[in-house]
Amino acid sequence: MILRKARASDVKTIASQLGKLEHAHFGYDPTTYLLKEKAGEIIRNFIDKEIRSRRSLVLVAEKNNRVIGHVHCRVQKLPPIYVFDRECFVFSLFVEKKQRKGGVGAALMDGAAEWAKRRKLPYLSLTVAERNKAAKEVYRKLKFEKVWTKMHWKLMRHEEGIERKATAPRASAPRTSR
């Protein structure tokens, strides 16, 4: 397995992996993770920009010339009152199901940590669904600590989002409009 920075030719694969992640996230929180009608196109454009951004890292794990996972993180600014006024926020970590439990996720996160250290960022942060026991275990093994609890006070129902022409994520790539 090799780790490398993502290239434009990886965007479609990464978008497909993100579609699988969004499908899982939808199961944990269907209101938050309703997708816009053109989600596939939006995510491909977003990943393409992130690959080229100096403030982001999209790192892929490749095995037998096939992308089997990725991590996407970005420098996030915090209020300027803090000594550490920037952090490295991990937007996504994904490893193909058949490749899990083989150290791929740990290697990707180590790559993200090295990238963050070179930028003098004090830590990696992320959010994980309370009910996502498998991901929480991975992060625990990587020495992540629970620091905050993110809470939602939902002001709209799932059905209201559907009325706004949102779509539920599918297990494959995010849906694109015709």
Buried (B, 14 or more C-beta within 10 A) or exposed (E): BEBEEBEEEBBBBBBBBBBBBBBBBBBBBBBEBBBBBBBBBBBBEBBBEBBEEEEBBBBBBBBEEEBBBBBBBBBBEEEEEEEEEBBBBBBBBBBBEEBBEBEBBBBBBBBBBEBBEEEEBBEBBBEBBEEBEEBBEBBEEBEBEEEEEEEEEEEEEBEEBBEEEBBBBBEEBBBBEE
